[in-house]
Amino acid sequence: MIKDFILPDIGEGVVECEVMDWLVAEGDEIKEDQVVAEVMTDKALVEIPAPFDGKVVKLFYNKGQVAKVHSPLFSVELAEAEVASEPSVAAAPVQSKVVSPDEAEAVTDNGAQTIEDFILPDIGEGIVECEVAEWLVSEGDAVVEDQPICDVMTDKALVQIPAVANGVIHKLYYQKGEIAKVHQPLFALKTTATTANAGSDAMVASSAPEPESSPGSVTATASSEPVARSGKAVASPAVRRLARSLNVDIAEVPGSGKNGRVYKQDIQSFVDGERSEPALSPAPVVADKRAEDSVVPIRGIQAAMARQMTASVQTIPHFTYCEELDLTELVALRTKLKQRYADKGVKLTLMPFIIKAMSVAAKEFPVLNAQVNDDCSEITYKGDHNIGMAVDGKLGLMVPNIKQVQNKSIIEVANEVTRLSAAAREGRVAAEDLKGGTLSVSNIGALGGTVATPIINKPEVAIVALGKLQTLPRFNEQGQVEARTLMQVSWSGDHRVIDGGTIARFCNLWKSLLENPAEMMLHLS
């Protein structure tokens, strides 16, 4: 049996390392705990030991090359004693066994079977635990490589955990709603020796479809009409979340998709049908009953936001500055360019202009793009303008940020706005997109508001809330009344390092860039 050694997490935030020296060669016999290689991260020199006895088959990197965390470092042909001993193999510090991507059938009794624990990897900087939001499989189900196994929720995002090999789910170590620990087993997967011998072929991404049938899967044929089923419902995580939010047992919902797959409209139709039933058969009049209170734990992103906002208002003296922007010319320019860039796949909204103008103004007033330490003894003027957008997604408020706005064109910013907004609304923002923000914008106007007092996203020192666009009468230079497109904006600043005059001058520059788009073009690099 040939087994890949997957380079584990070797330091917080470390995603790659340099191979400094190989202490073995291909063909060498090695013993468990024998040092195989030395690798250098940006923090330390780390020795990599052998997790089991065997013979080195392949070294995936040469000395001096950069190796990736969670990718194969070397492969070993296991000694017979290791193959025969399941506990010994399972104890190896490896996430999973590798499989051939073209093996899509369930595990059979052909060949020796091994049971591997899937170790929950680092899923975000500083994250040590997460909540199991949804299991997408059950014990005994056959799975294929890259098939989603479960959704877990951290305090930053919803993360989907895929299968790393073909096999059968042997054990789920947590129930839905329980807290799973990083670097601890999440589930166990039973694979065959044939699957394990596939070696490094698993480095190729699998595109195999889900098996046509498996324990608990749907066997109904596709139909344009909803299909009733027995057993586990086939549905995406988003559909399952909708069912939970409506207190609907998804197993009772007839699915209109292939093999009875349940869609959101199926959930809604099911709920509407239940609501209409009392009208068909009125219930007898009974005495009024008090509705019961429900207690729901605050977890995940909502809990993280609560902690962040509490720390912000308790430690930062906020002050708010409001202004009115006349965006008539900018709206006209955007309308003129919108279709032209839509044909190129670019969604051109006002937000990219607003964010880019913030970056241009921050060059003149760098204190708006700064951060202060906890005791306010140091201020760091950030070189990059990583401007965040508050997005009201399915899982709560998220603030992904666009990196290095100062180096991006308005079109590049527009593409990032589209990408991050879509990811945030689905609760699947990458951890890297949530880190390193320097200045934030909140678009309350999307929901109809005009003026707000936004809370600063600590350790940043300023944030702006955008009101809704309104067409209102204003006097022009000739004293005549005309319709203008206006937006109210509300800035909150950290009064420890920003005074009223500074934020007013910054806002005036930002305002002039947006009200006169031609002037903003002169500042673009």
C-alpha positions in Angstrom: 0.0 0.0 0.0 1.4 3.4 -1.0 0.4 6.4 1.1 1.0 10.1 0.7 2.2 12.1 3.6 0.1 15.3 3.6 2.1 18.3 4.9 0.1 19.4 8.0 -0.4 22.8 9.5 3.1 23.8 10.8 2.3 27.2 12.3 -0.6 29.7 12.5 -1.2 31.4 9.2 1.6 29.3 7.5 0.5 28.1 4.1 3.8 27.2 2.5 7.4 26.4 3.5 10.8 25.9 1.8 12.3 22.4 1.8 15.7 23.0 3.4 17.0 19.5 3.3 15.9 15.9 2.7 17.4 13.5 5.2 16.3 10.5 3.2 16.2 9.5 -0.5 13.7 7.7 -2.7 14.0 4.0 -2.0 15.2 4.4 1.6 13.6 2.4 4.4 12.3 4.6 7.2 10.9 4.1 10.7 8.1 5.8 12.5 9.2 9.1 14.0 12.4 9.2 11.9 13.1 12.7 10.7 12.5 12.8 6.9 12.9 16.4 6.0 13.7 19.9 7.4 11.4 22.7 6.2 11.7 26.5 6.8 8.7 28.7 7.4 8.9 32.5 7.9 8.9 31.7 11.6 11.1 28.7 12.3 12.9 25.6 11.0 10.7 22.6 11.4 11.6 18.9 11.3 9.1 16.6 9.6 9.0 13.0 11.1 7.8 9.8 9.4 4.4 8.9 10.7 4.8 5.1 10.0 7.3 2.5 8.9 7.9 1.8 5.2 9.9 2.7 2.1 10.1 6.2 0.6 8.6 5.9 -2.9 8.6 9.6 -4.0 9.8 13.0 -2.8 7.4 15.5 -4.3 9.8 18.5 -4.0 13.5 19.1 -4.6 15.7 20.8 -2.0 15.0 24.6 -2.1 11.5 24.3 -3.6 8.4 25.7 -1.8 6.0 23.1 -0.5 2.3 23.7 0.1 0.5 23.0 3.4 -2.2 20.4 3.0 -0.5 18.9 -0.1 1.6 15.7 -0.4 5.2 16.1 0.7 6.4 12.5 0.1 4.9 9.1 -0.4 5.7 5.9 1.4 5.1 2.2 0.7 3.8 1.0 4.0 5.5 -2.0 5.7 3.3 -5.1 6.0 2.8 -4.6 9.7 1.5 -1.1 9.1 -1.0 -2.3 6.5 -2.3 -5.0 8.7 -2.7 -2.7 11.7 -5.6 -0.2 11.2 -5.0 1.7 14.5 -1.4 2.3 13.4 -2.4 3.7 10.1 -5.2 5.8 11.5 -2.8 7.4 14.0 -0.6 8.9 11.3 -0.8 12.7 11.2 -2.3 12.8 7.8 -5.7 14.2 6.9 -6.8 11.3 4.6 -5.9 8.6 2.2 -5.6 9.7 -1.4 -7.8 8.1 -4.1 -8.0 7.9 -7.9 -10.4 10.6 -9.1 -12.1 8.2 -11.6 -13.3 5.8 -8.9 -16.9 6.8 -8.3 -18.4 3.6 -7.1 -19.0 2.8 -3.5 -16.5 0.8 -1.5 -16.9 -3.0 -1.9 -15.4 -5.9 -0.1 -12.7 -6.3 -2.8 -9.3 -5.8 -1.2 -8.4 -4.8 2.3 -10.4 -2.0 3.9 -8.9 0.8 6.1 -10.6 3.4 8.2 -9.1 6.9 8.2 -10.1 9.8 10.4 -10.5 13.1 8.6 -8.8 15.7 10.8 -10.5 19.1 10.7 -7.8 21.5 9.4 -7.3 25.2 10.1 -10.2 26.9 8.5 -9.3 30.5 9.4 -6.7 32.5 11.2 -7.1 32.1 15.0 -10.1 29.7 14.7 -9.9 26.8 17.1 -13.4 25.5 16.9 -16.6 25.6 14.8 -20.2 24.6 14.9 -21.5 21.7 12.7 -24.2 23.5 10.9 -25.4 20.6 8.6 -24.3 17.0 7.8 -24.9 16.4 4.1 -24.3 12.6 4.4 -25.1 9.9 6.9 -23.1 7.0 8.4 -23.0 4.3 5.8 -23.3 6.6 2.8 -21.0 6.1 -0.2 -19.1 9.3 -1.1 -16.8 10.4 -3.9 -13.8 12.7 -3.7 -14.7 16.4 -3.4 -18.3 15.6 -2.5 -19.5 18.0 0.2 -19.7 16.2 3.5 -20.8 18.9 5.9 -21.2 22.7 6.5 -19.4 24.1 9.5 -19.8 27.6 10.8 -17.0 29.7 12.3 -17.4 33.2 13.7 -16.5 34.5 10.3 -18.0 32.3 7.6 -19.8 29.2 6.6 -17.3 26.6 5.4 -18.1 23.5 3.4 -15.9 20.4 4.1 -15.5 18.1 1.1 -14.6 14.4 1.0 -10.8 13.8 0.4 -11.3 10.3 -1.0 -13.8 7.8 -2.4 -15.3 5.6 0.3 -18.0 5.0 2.8 -18.8 7.2 5.8 -17.8 5.0 8.8 -18.5 7.4 11.6 -19.6 11.1 12.2 -18.0 12.3 15.4 -20.3 15.2 16.1 -24.1 15.8 15.9 -25.6 18.7 14.1 -25.2 21.8 16.3 -22.3 20.5 18.3 -18.9 22.3 18.5 -16.1 20.6 16.6 -12.4 21.2 17.4 -9.8 22.1 14.8 -7.0 19.4 14.5 -9.4 16.8 15.9 -11.3 14.0 13.9 -14.4 15.3 12.2 -15.5 12.0 10.6 -14.1 8.6 9.7 -14.0 7.3 6.1 -13.7 3.6 5.1 -11.7 3.1 1.9 -10.2 0.1 0.1 -6.6 -0.8 -0.4 -7.2 -0.4 -4.2 -8.3 3.1 -3.6 -5.3 3.8 -1.4 -2.9 2.6 -4.0 -3.9 5.3 -6.4 -1.0 7.5 -4.9 -0.5 11.0 -6.0 -3.2 10.9 -8.8 -5.5 12.5 -6.2 -3.7 15.8 -6.8 -5.9 16.1 -9.9 -9.3 17.6 -9.0 -12.2 15.1 -9.2 -15.1 15.8 -11.4 -16.9 12.5 -10.8 -20.7 12.9 -10.3 -22.5 11.8 -7.2 -23.3 8.0 -7.3 -26.7 7.2 -8.8 -27.7 5.4 -5.6 -26.3 5.0 -2.2 -27.7 4.1 1.3 -30.4 6.6 2.0 -30.2 8.3 -1.4 -33.2 9.1 -3.7 -34.2 6.6 -6.4 -37.2 8.4 -7.9 -37.0 9.4 -11.5 -36.9 13.1 -12.7 -40.3 14.7 -13.2 -41.8 18.1 -13.8 -44.1 17.4 -10.8 -42.9 17.3 -7.2 -41.8 13.8 -6.2 -42.4 12.3 -2.8 -39.6 10.2 -1.3 -38.7 7.9 1.5 -35.4 8.4 3.3 -33.0 11.4 3.1 -34.0 14.4 1.1 -31.7 15.6 -1.7 -31.1 19.4 -1.3 -28.4 22.0 -1.3 -27.2 23.5 2.0 -29.0 26.8 1.2 -32.3 25.0 0.7 -31.8 23.1 4.0 -31.1 26.4 5.8 -34.3 27.8 4.4 -36.3 24.8 5.6 -34.8 25.1 9.1 -35.6 28.8 9.2 -39.3 28.0 8.3 -39.4 25.1 10.8 -40.1 22.7 8.0 -39.0 19.0 8.0 -37.4 18.8 4.6 -37.9 15.1 4.4 -41.7 15.7 4.1 -41.3 18.2 1.2 -42.0 16.7 -2.3 -39.1 17.7 -4.6 -39.6 18.9 -8.2 -36.0 18.3 -9.3 -34.2 15.3 -10.7 -34.4 12.3 -8.3 -36.8 14.3 -6.1 -34.2 17.1 -5.4 -35.8 19.8 -3.3 -35.6 23.4 -4.4 -36.4 26.6 -2.6 -39.7 27.0 -4.4 -40.6 23.5 -3.2 -40.2 24.6 0.4 -42.3 27.7 -0.2 -45.0 25.8 -2.0 -45.1 23.3 0.9 -45.4 26.1 3.5 -48.1 27.9 1.5 -50.0 24.6 1.2 -49.9 24.1 5.0 -51.1 27.6 5.6 -54.0 27.1 3.3 -55.2 23.9 4.9 -57.1 25.5 7.9 -59.1 27.6 5.4 -60.3 24.4 3.7 -61.3 22.8 7.0 -61.9 25.4 9.7 -60.8 24.4 13.2 -63.3 24.9 16.1 -63.0 28.1 18.0 -60.8 27.7 21.1 -59.7 30.1 23.8 -56.7 32.3 23.0 -53.3 30.8 24.0 -50.2 32.7 24.7 -47.4 32.2 22.3 -44.3 30.5 23.7 -40.9 32.3 23.9 -38.0 30.8 22.0 -34.4 31.0 23.2 -31.8 30.7 20.5 -28.0 30.7 21.2 -26.0 33.5 19.6 -23.3 31.8 17.6 -21.1 32.1 14.6 -20.9 35.4 12.7 -23.6 37.0 14.8 -21.6 36.3 18.0 -18.5 37.6 16.4 -20.2 40.8 15.4 -21.6 41.3 18.9 -18.1 41.0 20.4 -16.6 43.3 17.8 -19.2 46.0 18.1 -19.2 45.9 21.9 -15.4 46.3 21.9 -15.6 49.1 19.4 -18.2 51.3 21.3 -16.5 50.6 24.6 -13.0 51.6 23.6 -13.4 54.1 20.7 -14.9 57.6 21.3 -17.1 57.9 18.2 -18.2 61.1 16.6 -20.4 61.5 13.5 -20.1 63.9 10.6 -22.9 64.1 8.0 -22.8 65.5 4.4 -25.0 65.6 1.3 -23.5 64.5 -2.0 -24.9 65.6 -5.4 -24.3 62.6 -7.6 -26.3 63.7 -10.6 -23.3 63.7 -12.9 -21.9 60.5 -11.6 -25.2 58.7 -12.0 -25.4 60.0 -15.6 -21.9 58.7 -16.3 -22.6 55.3 -14.8 -25.9 55.0 -16.8 -24.0 55.8 -20.0 -21.3 53.2 -19.3 -23.4 50.5 -17.6 -24.5 48.6 -20.7 -21.2 48.9 -22.4 -19.4 47.2 -19.5 -22.2 44.8 -18.8 -21.6 43.3 -22.3 -18.0 42.6 -21.1 -19.3 40.9 -17.9 -18.6 43.9 -15.6 -21.4 45.0 -13.2 -20.9 48.7 -12.9 -22.6 50.2 -9.8 -21.9 53.4 -7.9 -20.0 51.5 -5.2 -16.7 51.1 -7.2 -16.6 54.9 -7.8 -17.3 55.6 -4.2 -14.6 53.2 -3.0 -12.0 54.4 -5.5 -12.7 58.0 -4.5 -12.2 57.1 -0.8 -8.8 55.7 -1.7 -7.8 58.8 -3.7 -8.8 61.0 -0.8 -7.0 58.8 1.8 -3.7 59.5 0.0 -4.2 63.2 1.0 -5.4 62.3 4.5 -3.6 59.1 5.5 -4.9 59.2 9.1 -8.3 58.0 7.7 -6.5 54.8 6.6 -4.7 54.2 9.9 -5.0 51.8 12.9 -4.5 52.5 16.6 -3.3 49.9 19.1 -5.4 49.0 22.2 -3.9 51.5 24.6 -3.7 54.3 22.0 0.0 54.6 22.3 0.8 54.0 18.6 -0.8 54.8 15.3 0.0 52.8 12.2 -0.5 54.4 8.8 -1.4 51.6 6.5 0.3 51.5 3.1 -2.4 49.6 1.4 -6.0 50.8 1.1 -8.0 47.6 1.9 -11.5 49.0 1.8 -14.2 46.9 3.3 -17.9 46.7 2.4 -20.5 45.7 5.0 -22.8 43.1 3.4 -26.0 41.8 5.0 -25.8 38.1 4.1 -27.7 35.0 5.0 -25.6 34.4 8.0 -25.5 38.0 9.3 -23.3 41.1 8.7 -19.9 40.4 7.0 -17.3 43.0 6.0 -15.0 41.6 3.2 -12.5 44.0 1.9 -11.0 44.9 -1.5 -7.2 44.7 -1.3 -4.9 47.4 -2.5 -7.6 49.7 -3.9 -4.9 52.3 -4.5 -3.5 50.1 -7.3 -6.8 49.1 -8.9 -8.8 50.7 -11.7 -12.5 51.3 -11.2 -13.3 48.3 -13.4 -11.0 46.1 -11.2 -12.7 47.4 -8.1 -16.1 46.7 -9.7 -15.2 43.1 -10.3 -14.1 42.7 -6.7 -17.3 44.3 -5.4 -19.3 41.8 -7.4 -17.3 38.8 -6.3 -17.2 39.7 -2.6 -20.8 40.8 -2.4 -22.0 37.5 -3.9 -19.7 35.4 -1.5 -20.8 37.4 1.5 -24.5 36.9 0.8 -24.0 33.2 0.6 -21.8 33.2 3.8 -18.8 31.7 2.0 -16.2 34.5 2.1 -12.6 33.3 2.2 -10.8 34.1 5.4 -8.2 36.2 3.5 -11.0 38.5 2.2 -12.1 39.3 5.8 -8.6 40.1 7.1 -6.6 43.3 6.9 -9.3 45.9 6.3 -8.2 49.6 6.8 -11.4 51.6 6.0 -15.0 50.6 5.7 -18.3 51.6 4.0 -21.8 50.5 4.9 -24.6 50.9 2.3 -27.7 51.4 4.5 -29.3 53.1 1.5 -29.8 49.7 -0.1 -32.5 49.1 2.5 -34.0 52.6 2.4 -32.2 54.6 5.1 -30.7 58.1 4.8 -28.7 58.9 7.9 -27.0 56.6 10.5 -24.3 56.5 13.1 -22.2 53.6 11.9 -20.0 51.7 14.4 -16.3 51.7 13.5 -14.8 48.3 12.5 -12.1 48.1 15.1 -9.0 48.5 14.8 -9.9 50.9 11.9 -10.5 54.6 12.7 -13.3 55.6 10.3 -16.4 54.2 8.5 -19.0 55.8 6.3 -22.7 54.9 5.9 -24.3 55.7 2.5 -27.9 56.8 2.4 -30.4 56.0 -0.4 -30.3 57.9 -3.6 -33.1 60.5 -3.8 -34.3 62.9 -6.5 -34.9 66.2 -4.7 -35.3 69.9 -5.8 -32.3 72.1 -5.3 -31.3 75.6 -6.5 -28.7 75.9 -9.2 -26.2 78.7 -9.7 -28.8 80.8 -11.5 -31.2 80.5 -8.6 -33.5 78.2 -10.5 -35.0 75.0 -9.0 -34.0 71.8 -10.7 -34.2 68.1 -9.9 -30.8 66.7 -8.5 -29.8 63.1 -7.5 -28.7 63.4 -3.9 -27.2 61.0 -1.3 -26.8 61.6 2.5 -23.6 60.2 4.0 -22.7 59.7 7.6 -19.0 59.4 8.7 -18.0 58.0 12.1 -14.5 58.8 13.3 -12.2 57.7 16.1 -11.9 61.0 18.1 -8.7 59.9 19.7 -6.8 60.4 16.4 -9.2 62.2 14.1 -10.7 65.7 14.8 -13.7 67.2 13.2 -11.7 69.5 10.9 -9.7 66.6 9.5 -12.7 64.4 8.6 -14.5 67.5 7.2 -11.6 68.2 4.8 -11.3 64.6 3.9 -15.0 64.4 3.2 -14.9 67.6 1.1 -12.2 66.1 -1.2 -14.1 62.8 -1.4 -17.3 64.7 -2.2 -15.7 66.8 -4.9 -14.3 63.7 -6.6 -17.7 62.1 -6.7 -19.6 65.2 -7.7 -17.1 65.9 -10.6 -16.2 62.5 -12.1 -13.9 64.1 -14.6 -11.8 65.5 -11.7 -11.5 62.0 -10.2 -10.1 60.7 -13.5 -7.1 63.1 -13.1 -6.2 61.5 -9.8 -6.2 57.9 -11.1 -2.9 56.2 -11.5 
